[in-house]
Each structure stands twice: as C-alpha cells, then as structure tokens.
Amino acid sequence: MQQKTKLLLQALKYSIPHLGKCMQKQHLNHYNFADHYYNRIKLKKYHLTKCLQNKPKISELARNIPSRSFSCKDLQPVKQENEKPLPENMDAFEKVRTKLETQPQEEYEIISVEVKHGGFVYYQEGCCLVRSKDEEADNDNYEVLFNLEELKLDQPFIDCIRVAPDEKYVAAKIRTEDSEASTCVIIKLSDQPVMEASFPNVSSFEWVKDEEDEDVLFYTFQRNLRCHDVYRATFGDNKRNERFYTEKDPSYFVFLYLTKDSRFLTINIMNKTTSEVWLIDGLSPWDPPVLIQKRIHGVLYYVEHRDDELYILTNVGEPTEFKLMRTAADTPAIMNWDLFFTMKRNTKVIDLDMFKDHCVLFLKHSNLLYVNVIGLADDSVRSLKDGKLVPMTVFHKTDSEDLQKKPLLVHVYGAYGMDLKMNFRPERRVLVDDGWILAYCHVRGGGELGLQWHADGRLTKKLNGLADLEACIKTLHGQGFSQPSLTTLTAFSAGGVLAGALCNSNPELVRAVTLEAPFLDVLNTMMDTTLPLTLEELEEWGNPSSDEKHKNYIKRYCPYQNIKPQHYPSIHITAYENDERVPLKGIVSYTEKLKETIAEHAKDTGEGYQTPNIILDIQPGGNHVIEDSHKKITAQIKFLYEELGLDSTSVFEDLKKYLKF
C-alpha cells in the first residue's frame, strides 16, 4: 500500500498593477516549507473567487516548523587540500557517494548563518558580523560590520540575517546558547558601519522598500514565548517605530515571511491546526494589509508569489496527490529483510545503484554504514501496530560483527509533525566509531510521512506513537540489532512523553535512558493555562480542563501519572533552571515520585535487588535545549557507558577531536 500525502497547491490569480523587478535575492526563512515541494507537485491554477468560495472540510492535520540555529565555535573543521574536482558528467547520486567515500573522517563542514545579497555575502566570523565580496567569501578578506561583544552577552551567535533591499542597512538577530531571548541589531552600512538601533525579543523580521525608497523593517515581538505583535520601523533622518497589528487570540502566534521574489510580505497567524495570512504590498508597505482567507478551524495554508500570481499550499480542497517521500511500501520486493541482511553481512562494497530511486539508502563513508530501513517487517510485531509500517534509520560500522552484542542507542520524538533530528553531532559520531548502533524511530506524531502521520499520533491517538516505539525496539532486537540489556533510549522535549511512557509500559526493553528538558507531566501542564505554551499546545495534546475525554486519555499515557512500583531502567535527566517551555517543576515532581516508587519497589523485592540510578542534572540558564553543551554531552555519555558496564576511555579521547575541552 503506497504511503501518500495529500496536499493542494493552488495558483491563485491576483491582479497586481505595479509588479516590479525582484528587489532582493532573499533566502527563505525557516518558517516556510511550501517551496520545498514545488518541484514535486503538479501545479493547478484556480481563480481566487472560485478557490475561496469552496467550503473546506475541517481537518485535524497540522504542521509546525520551529527554528533553531547552532553555534559552531566548538567544532574544529579541517580544510581539505588538493581536492580533485568531480567529473561534470557524473550524476548527483554518484557525486554524493564519491564525496562521502573520499572525505577524511575528521572533516565536517559546519555551515553557519549566511545571506547573499548583491555582490556580498553576510555571515558571522568569530564574534563579528562581517561581509565579503561573493568571489572572496572563502578567504579571510572581509569587512567587519559589528562586534557582537558590544552587546555584553555570554558567547553570542547570529541566528538570522536580513539585508535591506538597497543595502543601506543589515539586520541581525543575536542570541546565546543558554537563553531563548534575542536581540535584533540594525547596522547602517557605510565606510564606517555603525549600529543604528536594537530591538529586544524579536522573533521574525523582514525588510521592504516603500514608494519613497525608504527601507522599512517589519518585525514581530515575542513575550513569554508568545508572539502576537507586529511592528514596523524606519531609520536615519525619518525614524519611527510603531505597532500596527496585535493578535488577540492567545492560542495563535504570528510570524513574517517575505515571498521569494520579495514582492509581498506575508503576516502569518497560526496555531497548530489553523492559519490566516495577510498580504503587505512590498511597494506600498504603509497601505493596510489584505486578507487572503479568514481563519477556518482545521485549515492550514501558506502563500507564495511568482509572475503576478499567488501560490497557496493548503491541506484542504481538491487533492493533488504526490509522494512526500518514497517508502519501502512502494517497493516491497526490494526491502526484504533477508536481502538486507545478505547485503549487510556479505557485501563490503554496497551496490548503491540498486537503491538510488528509493528512500532506502545505503551510503558507505569510510568504515561507516548508514542504513535507512523500515521496521515492523515481522508479522507478530505488525499485529501490534494494525499493520502500519514505521520507518527506522539505523547507523553502524560496516565491519561490525555480531551486532546482537553491540550497544544500541534509540532516538525518538514523535510530536508536532516534526521530523526526528538526525543532524551531525560529534557525540553520535564517536559512539558509532566505538561500535554503537544508532537507531532513529520515525513514529507517528512526527512529520516524516506527511500531515496524516502527524494526525495519527496526536490528541486521542498519542498512544499510537508509543506502540510504534515499542514495536520498533522489538523489531530491532528480533532482527539481530543488540539486546535489551545493551539497549539505551534518548529523547528531548516532547519526545520525553513517549520515552517516559515506554519506561512505564515496557521498562524491560531498555537498560538506560537519557532525557533532556523532557515533557513528563502532560496532564498538570495542560491544565495550567498560566504557562506560556499551554493554550498553543491544546491542538497537540488536548484540553483536559474542559474535555473529560481528553483528560482521561492523557491519564493513560502521561509519564508522571503512570509511575508504578516495578523495575525501571536507569534514567539520566538534564533540565534547565529557567526553561519556559518545559517547566522545571514538572520534571522535579516526576523525578521525586519516580525515586519514591522505585524505593518502595526495592523494599518489597528484598535483598539483592539492584536499584536503578535516577539522576536529575539541573543546568543553569533559560534555554530549552543546549545542544553544544560539553558538560551535558560528557555527563550523558559517561552515564550510558557506566550503566552498560563499558569502558569509556577511548570515546572521550575521540570526542576531543571535535570538541575543545
């Protein structure tokens, strides 16, 4: 059965009398995902009136795209010398394979925020915002525009850069790793660049140019993680700063997006299931915005513009079907487990051509094998999942023997329609080098298989994600990947819900668990409307305060509510003192209750019982997840090795190749 996602991309006719040339070559920001699918979707054109008069059906589909930038100051990339150019006639697939196989093991290119505009590239160099000529971007010949140390922040980094259309100004959002608070600085570009202004707590921001060739900066203001206000500001001799829109519904948030051709600025007002978009004419930014479609519950849409037409990507209407990603279900003969193991065990040089047209991808990088597999091939496991196929991605060394005796680290998230992160992390690399197997379970509730995949794992279907996780781990063990006594589990934020639930329902599947800023007290958190995100999260978790069905369902899986006297795996929890997204109070309550229950179980069990270790590591700072924290990384790896009884000497030596201790 094919896995398909139904989305409608409608090109809407919209009369624009002053269509001009593209003002600025602008990179897409992180909020918009519609354009990533344009080359995969057959466009269908409709007149505006015809599209909007169709009454859409209420849908439970949603998607949330968060933002996150990473600092690269702790990584030490090594420039490769005498790199041979690849043949021009080599196809893209071969180029990827060749580059991976020839790349030195210690070399990784870490890309920070950069924007190309006109003949310049704007980026961060050290602790400065700089620009260089496009052709000199890889050299050390650059112009310093602003020193981030002037803000007196601890290890600041640039999160986003936007350049004014005529390059008179550049705006940069700056933040630190231990806080979600940000500052937007406005730099006037001249022979001696100077900071013209700064605004605190800016979320999204974009430039446009008005009829009098004046640069206008639109930006959103974030307070207590809620983004409801839109401002516009000008600089120079005609300074002004005014708020011109405030969203009244606390369950919605607001962000700005400039269309790819810079013709329109869109004000996007969204919650997890519903959106509303207003257009600001990029040539007349002082005119009132125009509403595209009034918000209708369950209707999500995004707006793009090209050639005097608006393109709208939405989750309702007449469907244009396309495959968001190919799955093994499309080609069952190829993803046969016997064939997979024959290749893995007996083949040193992987025949990539066999898989190049499918999502099942084998990439051989030095002595590492990256394998994307589909779980739940076993019928006995599939029966637990109503026949659903759940994707898993597995990483291990190609020369590993007897994988059943190797340690396994399982990753899970499964919320908000977000894909599970599989980006490069030094600690993940050194674990694979040391013989570990890394498995990523793309369970329902995430976004890997489209909007329906998310819908099938939220609200009163959240238990599907837990069933997926249990089945994935059982399948891994059943297919020869590690064993329960050598299996560990890791999750962060909302992924803590499924990880914590697994510890209650099937604790025997894993030996140890690491959690970072985990969401563990779902029921009490969702009943407290004074918390910053409770109202925004109702569409994901439900409203237990007013809906008894939601309340009773949350009680079935909430990690805190389901702690019981039994044997638990050892658990290491990293929490952050001033985390606004996942309150520390809930994590502390969970930890205390778990320790008390474990002590009760140990007393009833008697002498000889080995009590699991429950560690709560509270870090200072107000950020939600600090991915580059050396202290956190070392503490988690040390915990995993000690719980599994492994020697960690070599892994910390290898980690020094990437991190500055």
C-alpha positions as CSV (number, residue, x, y, z in Angstrom):
1,M,0.0,0.0,0.0
2,Q,1.5,3.3,-1.0
3,Q,2.1,6.0,1.6
4,K,0.9,9.3,0.1
5,T,0.4,12.7,1.5
6,K,-2.5,14.8,0.1
7,L,-1.8,18.5,-0.2
8,L,-3.3,21.0,-2.5
9,L,-1.1,23.6,-4.2
10,Q,-3.3,26.1,-5.9
11,A,-2.0,29.0,-8.0
12,L,-4.5,31.9,-7.5
13,K,-4.8,34.7,-9.9
14,Y,-4.4,38.1,-8.2
15,S,-4.3,41.4,-10.1
16,I,-1.2,43.4,-9.2
17,P,-0.8,46.6,-11.2
18,H,2.7,47.5,-10.0
19,L,4.6,44.3,-10.4
20,G,8.3,45.3,-10.4
21,K,11.6,43.5,-10.6
22,C,12.8,41.4,-7.7
23,M,14.0,43.8,-5.1
24,Q,16.3,41.4,-3.3
25,K,17.7,37.9,-3.6
26,Q,16.3,36.6,-0.4
27,H,16.9,33.3,1.3
28,L,13.9,31.5,2.6
29,N,13.5,31.6,6.3
30,H,12.8,28.6,8.5
31,Y,9.0,29.2,8.8
32,N,8.0,28.4,5.2
33,F,8.1,24.9,3.9
34,A,5.8,25.1,0.9
35,D,8.5,26.0,-1.6
36,H,10.4,22.8,-0.8
37,Y,7.7,20.9,-2.5
38,Y,7.1,23.0,-5.6
39,N,9.3,20.9,-7.9
40,R,7.4,17.7,-6.8
41,I,3.9,18.9,-7.3
42,K,1.8,19.3,-10.4
43,L,0.5,22.9,-10.3
44,K,-3.2,23.5,-10.6
45,K,-4.5,27.1,-11.3
46,Y,-7.7,28.5,-10.0
47,H,-9.3,31.9,-9.9
48,L,-9.3,33.5,-6.4
49,T,-13.0,33.7,-6.2
50,K,-13.5,30.0,-7.1
51,C,-11.0,28.8,-4.6
52,L,-12.3,30.8,-1.6
53,Q,-15.9,30.1,-2.2
54,N,-15.4,26.4,-1.8
55,K,-16.3,25.4,1.8
56,P,-13.3,23.4,3.2
57,K,-13.7,20.5,5.4
58,I,-12.4,20.7,9.0
59,S,-9.2,18.8,9.2
60,E,-7.1,17.5,12.1
61,L,-3.9,18.0,10.1
62,A,-1.2,20.4,11.3
63,R,2.4,21.2,10.9
64,N,4.7,23.3,13.0
65,I,8.1,24.4,11.8
66,P,10.4,25.6,14.6
67,S,13.6,27.5,14.4
68,R,16.9,26.5,15.8
69,S,20.4,27.6,14.9
70,F,23.6,26.1,16.2
71,S,26.9,27.6,17.2
72,C,29.9,26.0,15.5
73,K,32.6,27.5,17.8
74,D,33.3,24.2,19.5
75,L,34.0,22.3,16.3
76,Q,37.3,22.2,14.5
77,P,36.9,21.6,10.8
78,V,40.0,20.9,8.8
79,K,40.3,22.3,5.3
80,Q,40.9,19.6,2.7
81,E,43.9,20.2,0.5
82,N,44.4,19.2,-3.1
83,E,40.8,18.2,-3.6
84,K,40.2,16.8,-7.0
85,P,37.1,18.2,-8.9
86,L,34.4,15.6,-9.7
87,P,33.7,14.9,-13.4
88,E,31.0,17.1,-14.8
89,N,29.1,14.2,-16.4
90,M,28.8,12.4,-13.0
91,D,25.2,12.3,-11.8
92,A,24.2,13.8,-8.4
93,F,23.9,10.4,-6.7
94,E,27.4,9.4,-7.7
95,K,28.8,12.7,-6.6
96,V,27.4,12.2,-3.1
97,R,28.8,8.7,-2.8
98,T,32.2,9.7,-4.1
99,K,32.4,12.7,-1.8
100,L,31.5,10.6,1.3
101,E,33.9,7.8,0.4
102,T,36.8,10.2,-0.1
103,Q,36.2,12.6,2.7
104,P,38.6,12.4,5.7
105,Q,36.9,11.0,8.8
106,E,37.7,14.1,10.9
107,E,36.5,16.6,8.4
108,Y,33.0,18.0,8.6
109,E,31.8,21.3,7.1
110,I,29.8,23.2,9.7
111,I,27.7,25.9,8.0
112,S,26.6,29.0,10.0
113,V,24.0,31.5,9.1
114,E,24.9,33.5,5.9
115,V,23.0,35.6,3.4
116,K,24.0,36.5,-0.2
117,H,22.8,39.9,-1.4
118,G,24.1,41.8,-4.4
119,G,27.8,41.1,-4.7
120,F,28.3,40.4,-1.0
121,V,28.0,37.5,1.4
122,Y,27.0,38.4,5.0
123,Y,27.9,35.9,7.8
124,Q,29.5,35.5,11.2
125,E,33.2,35.3,11.6
126,G,34.4,34.7,15.1
127,C,32.4,37.1,17.3
128,C,31.7,39.6,14.5
129,L,29.1,40.1,11.8
130,V,31.1,40.5,8.6
131,R,30.6,40.7,4.8
132,S,32.9,39.9,2.0
133,K,32.6,40.0,-1.8
134,D,30.9,36.9,-3.1
135,E,34.0,35.7,-5.0
136,E,36.2,36.2,-1.9
137,A,33.8,34.5,0.6
138,D,36.2,31.6,1.3
139,N,39.1,33.9,2.0
140,D,40.0,36.0,5.1
141,N,39.3,39.2,3.2
142,Y,36.2,40.5,4.9
143,E,34.8,43.7,6.3
144,V,33.7,43.8,10.0
145,L,30.2,45.3,10.3
146,F,29.5,44.7,14.0
147,N,31.2,43.2,17.0
148,L,28.8,41.0,18.9
149,E,30.7,41.6,22.1
150,E,29.2,45.1,22.3
151,L,26.0,43.5,23.5
152,K,27.8,42.1,26.5
153,L,26.3,38.7,26.1
154,D,27.9,35.3,27.0
155,Q,29.1,33.6,23.8
156,P,26.6,35.3,21.4
157,F,25.9,33.9,17.9
158,I,23.9,35.2,15.0
159,D,20.6,33.4,14.5
160,C,19.3,35.2,11.4
161,I,20.4,37.9,8.9
162,R,18.4,40.1,6.7
163,V,19.7,42.8,4.3
164,A,17.8,45.9,3.2
165,P,16.9,46.0,-0.5
166,D,19.4,48.7,-1.4
167,E,22.0,47.5,1.1
168,K,21.8,50.6,3.2
169,Y,21.1,48.5,6.3
170,V,21.6,45.0,7.6
171,A,19.6,43.5,10.5
172,A,20.8,40.5,12.5
173,K,19.2,38.6,15.3
174,I,21.6,37.6,18.0
175,R,21.2,35.2,20.9
176,T,23.1,32.9,23.2
177,E,23.0,29.2,23.8
178,D,21.7,29.4,27.3
179,S,18.7,31.6,26.6
180,E,15.9,31.9,24.0
181,A,15.9,35.7,24.4
182,S,17.2,37.5,21.3
183,T,18.3,41.0,20.2
184,C,17.9,42.4,16.7
185,V,20.6,44.9,15.8
186,I,20.3,47.3,12.9
187,I,23.6,48.2,11.2
188,K,23.9,51.2,8.9
189,L,26.2,50.2,6.1
190,S,28.8,52.9,5.2
191,D,32.6,53.4,5.2
192,Q,32.4,53.0,8.9
193,P,29.4,50.8,9.8
194,V,27.5,51.7,13.0
195,M,24.7,50.2,15.0
196,E,21.7,52.4,14.2
197,A,19.2,50.7,16.6
198,S,18.5,47.5,18.5
199,F,15.2,45.8,19.5
200,P,14.8,43.1,22.2
201,N,12.9,39.9,21.9
202,V,12.5,39.9,18.1
203,S,11.3,36.7,16.6
204,S,10.9,37.2,12.8
205,F,11.9,40.2,10.7
206,E,11.9,41.3,7.0
207,W,12.8,44.4,5.0
208,V,10.7,46.1,2.3
209,K,11.2,49.4,0.5
210,D,8.4,52.0,0.2
211,E,7.4,54.4,-2.6
212,E,10.0,57.0,-1.4
213,D,12.8,54.4,-1.5
214,E,12.9,54.3,2.3
215,D,13.8,51.0,4.0
216,V,11.1,49.7,6.3
217,L,11.8,46.9,8.8
218,F,8.8,44.7,9.8
219,Y,9.4,42.6,12.9
220,T,7.5,40.5,15.5
221,F,7.9,40.9,19.2
222,Q,8.0,37.8,21.4
223,R,7.0,37.9,25.1
224,N,6.9,34.8,27.3
225,L,7.3,32.6,24.2
226,R,4.1,34.2,22.8
227,C,4.5,36.1,19.5
228,H,1.4,38.3,18.9
229,D,2.6,41.8,18.0
230,V,3.9,43.1,14.6
231,Y,5.9,46.4,14.4
232,R,7.3,48.4,11.5
233,A,10.3,50.8,11.8
234,T,12.3,53.2,9.7
235,F,15.7,54.6,10.4
236,G,18.0,57.6,9.5
237,D,16.5,61.0,9.5
238,N,12.9,59.7,9.5
239,K,13.0,57.4,12.5
240,R,9.8,55.8,13.6
241,N,8.7,52.6,15.3
242,E,5.1,51.6,15.6
243,R,3.0,48.6,16.4
244,F,0.4,48.0,13.7
245,Y,-1.0,44.6,14.5
246,T,-1.8,42.6,17.6
247,E,-3.3,39.1,17.6
248,K,-6.0,38.8,20.3
249,D,-6.3,35.0,20.4
250,P,-3.6,33.7,22.8
251,S,-3.6,30.3,21.1
252,Y,-2.2,31.8,17.9
253,F,1.3,33.0,17.1
254,V,2.5,35.4,14.4
255,F,5.4,35.3,12.1
256,L,6.6,37.2,9.0
257,Y,7.6,35.8,5.6
258,L,8.8,37.7,2.6
259,T,7.9,35.9,-0.7
260,K,10.8,34.5,-2.7
261,D,10.6,37.3,-5.2
262,S,10.4,39.9,-2.4
263,R,7.2,41.2,-3.9
264,F,4.9,40.7,-0.8
265,L,5.4,40.4,2.9
266,T,3.0,37.9,4.5
267,I,1.8,38.1,8.0
268,N,1.1,34.5,9.1
269,I,-1.2,33.9,12.0
270,M,-1.2,30.3,13.1
271,N,-1.9,27.7,15.7
272,K,-1.2,24.0,15.3
273,T,-4.2,23.4,13.0
274,T,-5.4,26.7,11.6
275,S,-3.8,29.6,9.8
276,E,-4.7,33.1,8.4
277,V,-2.5,35.1,6.1
278,W,-2.4,38.9,5.4
279,L,-0.5,40.4,2.5
280,I,1.5,43.6,2.6
281,D,2.4,45.1,-0.7
282,G,6.2,45.3,-0.9
283,L,5.8,48.5,-3.0
284,S,3.4,50.2,-0.7
285,P,4.2,48.9,2.9
286,W,2.2,51.7,4.6
287,D,-1.1,50.6,3.0
288,P,-3.4,48.4,5.0
289,P,-2.7,44.6,4.6
290,V,-5.1,42.5,2.5
291,L,-6.6,39.3,4.0
292,I,-6.2,36.2,1.8
293,Q,-8.6,33.9,3.7
294,K,-10.2,34.3,7.0
295,R,-9.1,31.6,9.5
296,I,-11.2,28.5,9.5
297,H,-10.6,25.8,12.1
298,G,-8.6,22.9,10.6
299,V,-7.5,24.8,7.5
300,L,-3.7,25.5,7.1
301,Y,-2.4,27.4,4.2
302,Y,0.9,29.2,3.1
303,V,1.3,31.8,0.5
304,E,4.0,32.4,-2.1
305,H,4.1,34.7,-5.1
306,R,5.5,34.5,-8.6
307,D,4.8,36.1,-12.0
308,D,1.7,38.1,-10.9
309,E,0.1,35.1,-9.2
310,L,-0.2,33.8,-5.7
311,Y,0.5,30.2,-5.0
312,I,-1.2,28.7,-2.0
313,L,-0.3,25.4,-0.3
314,T,-3.1,24.1,1.9
315,N,-4.3,20.9,3.5
316,V,-7.9,21.1,2.2
317,G,-9.7,21.2,-1.2
318,E,-9.3,19.1,-4.3
319,P,-6.3,17.0,-3.7
320,T,-3.2,16.9,-5.9
321,E,-1.5,13.7,-4.7
322,F,2.2,13.5,-4.5
323,K,4.7,11.4,-2.6
324,L,6.3,13.3,0.2
325,M,8.9,10.6,0.4
326,R,9.2,7.1,-1.1
327,T,8.8,4.3,1.4
328,A,9.7,0.7,1.3
329,A,6.0,0.0,1.0
330,D,6.2,1.3,-2.6
331,T,8.8,-1.4,-3.4
332,P,8.2,-4.4,-1.1
333,A,10.4,-6.7,-3.2
334,I,13.4,-4.6,-2.6
335,M,13.0,-4.1,1.1
336,N,13.1,-7.7,2.0
337,W,14.8,-8.4,5.3
338,D,16.6,-11.5,4.1
339,L,18.1,-9.4,1.2
340,F,19.0,-6.6,3.6
341,F,21.0,-9.0,5.9
342,T,22.6,-10.7,3.0
343,M,23.9,-7.4,1.8
344,K,25.0,-6.2,5.3
345,R,26.8,-9.4,6.2
346,N,28.4,-10.4,3.0
347,T,29.0,-7.3,1.0
348,K,31.8,-4.8,1.6
349,V,31.1,-2.5,-1.4
350,I,27.5,-1.6,-1.4
351,D,25.7,-1.5,-4.8
352,L,24.1,1.9,-4.4
353,D,22.6,1.9,-7.9
354,M,20.1,-0.7,-6.7
355,F,18.6,1.7,-4.3
356,K,19.1,5.1,-5.9
357,D,15.4,5.5,-6.8
358,H,14.1,4.7,-3.3
359,C,14.3,6.1,0.1
360,V,16.1,3.0,1.4
361,L,19.6,4.4,1.1
362,F,22.9,2.8,1.9
363,L,25.9,5.2,2.0
364,K,29.3,3.9,2.7
365,H,31.5,6.6,4.3
366,S,34.9,5.2,5.2
367,N,34.1,2.4,7.6
368,L,30.6,3.5,8.4
369,L,27.4,2.2,7.0
370,Y,24.3,4.5,7.0
371,V,21.2,2.4,6.6
372,N,17.6,3.6,6.2
373,V,15.3,0.6,6.9
374,I,11.7,0.1,7.5
375,G,10.6,-1.5,10.8
376,L,7.8,-3.8,11.6
377,A,8.5,-6.4,8.9
378,D,7.7,-9.1,11.3
379,D,4.0,-10.1,11.3
380,S,3.9,-10.7,15.0
381,V,5.0,-7.2,15.6
382,R,2.9,-5.8,12.9
383,S,-0.2,-7.1,14.6
384,L,0.6,-4.7,17.5
385,K,0.5,-1.9,15.0
386,D,-2.5,-2.6,12.9
387,G,-0.2,-3.4,10.0
388,K,1.4,0.1,10.0
389,L,4.9,0.3,8.6
390,V,7.1,2.6,10.7
391,P,10.4,4.0,9.2
392,M,13.6,3.5,11.1
393,T,17.1,4.8,10.3
394,V,20.0,2.7,11.5
395,F,23.7,3.7,11.7
396,H,26.6,1.3,12.4
397,K,30.1,0.4,11.3
398,T,30.4,-1.8,8.2
399,D,32.9,-4.0,9.8
400,S,30.8,-4.7,13.0
401,E,30.4,-8.3,13.8
402,D,27.8,-10.0,16.0
403,L,25.6,-6.9,16.2
404,Q,23.5,-8.6,18.8
405,K,26.3,-7.9,21.3
406,K,26.7,-4.3,20.4
407,P,25.2,-1.4,22.4
408,L,22.2,0.3,20.8
409,L,21.0,3.9,21.3
410,V,17.5,4.5,20.1
411,H,16.2,8.1,19.3
412,V,12.5,9.1,19.3
413,Y,10.5,12.3,19.2
414,G,7.0,11.9,17.6
415,A,5.2,15.2,18.1
416,Y,4.1,18.4,16.4
417,G,4.5,16.9,12.9
418,M,8.3,17.5,13.2
419,D,10.9,15.2,11.7
420,L,13.2,13.4,14.1
421,K,16.6,15.3,14.1
422,M,19.4,13.3,12.6
423,N,21.9,16.1,12.1
424,F,25.6,15.6,12.7
425,R,26.6,15.7,16.3
426,P,30.2,14.8,17.5
427,E,29.0,12.5,20.2
428,R,26.9,10.5,17.8
429,R,29.9,10.1,15.5
430,V,32.2,8.9,18.3
431,L,29.6,6.4,19.5
432,V,29.4,4.8,16.1
433,D,33.2,4.7,15.9
434,D,33.2,2.9,19.2
435,G,30.9,0.2,17.9
436,W,27.5,1.5,18.9
437,I,24.4,1.1,16.8
438,L,22.2,4.3,16.4
439,A,18.6,3.8,15.6
440,Y,16.1,6.6,14.8
441,C,12.4,5.6,15.1
442,H,10.2,7.9,13.0
443,V,7.0,7.2,14.9
444,R,3.5,8.6,14.3
445,G,3.1,12.1,15.6
446,G,6.1,13.2,13.7
447,G,6.2,14.6,10.2
448,E,8.2,12.1,8.2
449,L,5.3,10.7,6.3
450,G,3.3,13.8,6.0
451,L,0.3,15.5,7.7
452,Q,-1.7,12.4,8.3
453,W,1.3,10.8,10.0
454,H,1.2,13.6,12.5
455,A,-2.6,13.5,12.9
456,D,-2.4,9.8,13.7
457,G,-0.1,10.5,16.7
458,R,-1.7,13.5,18.4
459,L,-4.7,14.2,20.7
460,T,-6.5,10.9,21.3
461,K,-4.1,9.0,19.1
462,K,-1.0,9.7,21.0
463,L,-0.7,6.1,22.1
464,N,0.0,5.2,18.5
465,G,3.4,6.8,18.9
466,L,4.1,4.7,22.0
467,A,3.0,1.5,20.2
468,D,5.3,2.4,17.3
469,L,8.3,2.9,19.6
470,E,7.7,-0.4,21.4
471,A,7.3,-2.2,18.1
472,C,10.4,-0.6,16.6
473,I,12.6,-1.6,19.5
474,K,11.3,-5.2,19.5
475,T,11.9,-5.4,15.7
476,L,15.5,-4.2,16.1
477,H,16.1,-6.9,18.7
478,G,14.3,-9.5,16.7
479,Q,16.4,-8.7,13.6
480,G,19.7,-9.0,15.5
481,F,20.4,-5.4,16.5
482,S,21.6,-5.5,20.1
483,Q,19.5,-6.8,23.0
484,P,17.6,-5.3,25.9
485,S,20.5,-5.3,28.4
486,L,22.6,-3.3,25.9
487,T,19.8,-1.0,24.6
488,T,19.5,2.6,25.6
489,L,16.9,5.3,24.7
490,T,17.3,9.0,24.3
491,A,14.8,11.8,23.8
492,F,14.4,15.6,24.3
493,S,11.5,17.9,25.0
494,A,8.2,16.4,23.7
495,G,10.0,13.2,22.9
496,G,10.1,12.7,26.6
497,V,6.4,11.8,26.6
498,L,7.0,8.6,24.6
499,A,10.3,7.8,26.3
500,G,8.7,8.2,29.7
501,A,5.6,6.3,28.7
502,L,7.8,3.4,27.5
503,C,9.6,3.3,30.8
504,N,6.2,2.7,32.4
505,S,4.7,0.3,29.9
506,N,7.7,-1.8,28.8
507,P,10.7,-1.0,31.0
508,E,12.3,-4.3,30.2
509,L,13.1,-3.2,26.6
510,V,15.8,-0.8,27.6
511,R,18.7,-0.7,30.1
512,A,19.2,3.1,30.4
513,V,17.5,6.3,29.3
514,T,18.8,9.9,28.8
515,L,16.3,12.7,28.7
516,E,16.9,16.4,28.0
517,A,14.3,19.0,29.0
518,P,11.7,16.2,28.9
519,F,7.9,16.8,28.9
520,L,6.8,14.4,31.6
521,D,3.8,15.9,33.3
522,V,1.4,16.3,30.5
523,L,-1.8,16.4,32.4
524,N,-0.9,19.0,35.0
525,T,0.9,21.2,32.5
526,M,-2.0,21.2,30.1
527,M,-4.4,22.1,32.9
528,D,-2.4,25.2,33.8
529,T,-3.3,27.9,31.4
530,T,-1.0,30.4,33.0
531,L,2.0,28.7,31.4
532,P,3.3,30.3,28.2
533,L,2.5,27.5,25.7
534,T,-0.5,25.7,27.2
535,L,-3.1,27.4,25.0
536,E,-0.9,27.0,21.9
537,E,-0.5,23.3,22.6
538,L,-4.2,22.4,23.0
539,E,-4.4,21.1,19.4
540,E,-1.5,18.7,20.0
541,W,-2.3,17.3,23.5
542,G,-5.9,18.2,24.1
543,N,-7.8,20.3,26.6
544,P,-8.1,18.3,29.8
545,S,-9.6,21.3,31.7
546,S,-12.8,21.3,29.6
547,D,-12.9,18.0,27.8
548,E,-13.2,14.9,30.0
549,K,-12.4,12.6,27.1
550,H,-9.0,14.4,26.6
551,K,-8.3,14.3,30.3
552,N,-8.9,10.6,30.6
553,Y,-6.9,9.8,27.5
554,I,-3.9,11.8,28.7
555,K,-4.1,9.9,32.0
556,R,-3.5,6.7,30.0
557,Y,0.0,7.7,28.7
558,C,1.2,10.7,30.8
559,P,4.6,9.5,32.2
560,Y,4.1,11.2,35.6
561,Q,0.6,9.8,36.1
562,N,1.6,6.2,35.3
563,I,4.6,5.7,37.5
564,K,4.1,2.4,39.4
565,P,6.1,0.0,41.6
566,Q,8.1,-2.0,39.2
567,H,11.7,-2.3,37.9
568,Y,12.7,0.8,35.8
569,P,15.7,1.4,33.6
570,S,18.3,3.8,34.9
571,I,17.4,7.4,33.8
572,H,19.5,10.5,33.4
573,I,17.6,13.7,33.1
574,T,19.0,17.1,32.1
575,A,16.8,20.0,32.9
576,Y,17.3,23.8,32.7
577,E,16.7,26.1,35.6
578,N,14.7,28.8,33.7
579,D,13.3,26.7,30.9
580,E,10.0,28.4,29.9
581,R,8.9,25.6,27.5
582,V,9.1,22.7,29.9
583,P,8.8,24.0,33.5
584,L,11.3,22.6,35.9
585,K,8.6,22.0,38.5
586,G,7.1,19.2,36.4
587,I,10.5,17.5,35.9
588,V,11.4,17.7,39.6
589,S,7.9,16.3,40.6
590,Y,8.4,13.4,38.2
591,T,11.9,12.6,39.5
592,E,10.8,12.7,43.1
593,K,7.8,10.5,42.5
594,L,9.9,8.0,40.5
595,K,12.5,7.7,43.1
596,E,9.9,7.2,45.9
597,T,8.2,4.5,43.8
598,I,11.4,2.7,43.0
599,A,12.4,2.7,46.7
600,E,9.0,1.2,47.5
601,H,9.5,-1.5,44.9
602,A,13.1,-2.2,46.1
603,K,11.8,-2.6,49.7
604,D,9.1,-5.1,48.6
605,T,11.6,-7.0,46.4
606,G,14.1,-7.6,49.2
607,E,17.8,-8.0,49.4
608,G,19.9,-8.4,46.2
609,Y,17.7,-6.1,44.1
610,Q,19.8,-3.7,42.0
611,T,18.1,-0.3,42.3
612,P,18.3,1.7,39.0
613,N,20.0,5.1,39.1
614,I,17.8,8.1,38.7
615,I,19.8,11.3,38.1
616,L,18.5,14.8,37.8
617,D,21.1,17.2,36.4
618,I,19.8,20.8,36.6
619,Q,21.8,23.2,34.4
620,P,21.7,27.0,34.8
621,G,20.3,29.1,32.0
622,G,16.9,29.8,30.4
623,N,17.3,27.9,27.1
624,H,15.2,24.9,26.3
625,V,17.8,22.5,24.8
626,I,21.5,23.4,24.7
627,E,22.9,21.0,22.1
628,D,26.5,22.2,22.2
629,S,26.9,21.9,26.0
630,H,30.1,20.0,26.7
631,K,29.1,19.3,30.3
632,K,25.8,17.8,29.2
633,I,27.4,15.7,26.4
634,T,30.1,14.3,28.7
635,A,27.6,13.6,31.5
636,Q,25.3,11.7,29.2
637,I,28.0,9.6,27.6
638,K,29.5,8.8,30.9
639,F,26.1,7.7,32.2
640,L,25.4,5.4,29.3
641,Y,28.8,3.7,29.5
642,E,28.6,3.2,33.2
643,E,25.1,1.7,33.1
644,L,26.2,-0.7,30.3
645,G,29.5,-1.5,32.0
646,L,31.6,-0.3,29.1
647,D,35.0,1.3,29.0
648,S,34.6,5.0,28.0
649,T,38.3,5.9,27.8
650,S,38.6,5.8,24.0
651,V,35.3,7.5,23.4
652,F,36.3,10.6,25.3
653,E,39.7,10.6,23.6
654,D,37.9,10.6,20.2
655,L,35.5,13.3,21.3
656,K,38.4,15.6,21.8
657,K,38.9,15.6,18.1
658,Y,35.8,17.6,17.7
659,L,35.3,19.5,21.0
660,K,37.5,21.9,22.8
661,F,37.6,20.7,26.4
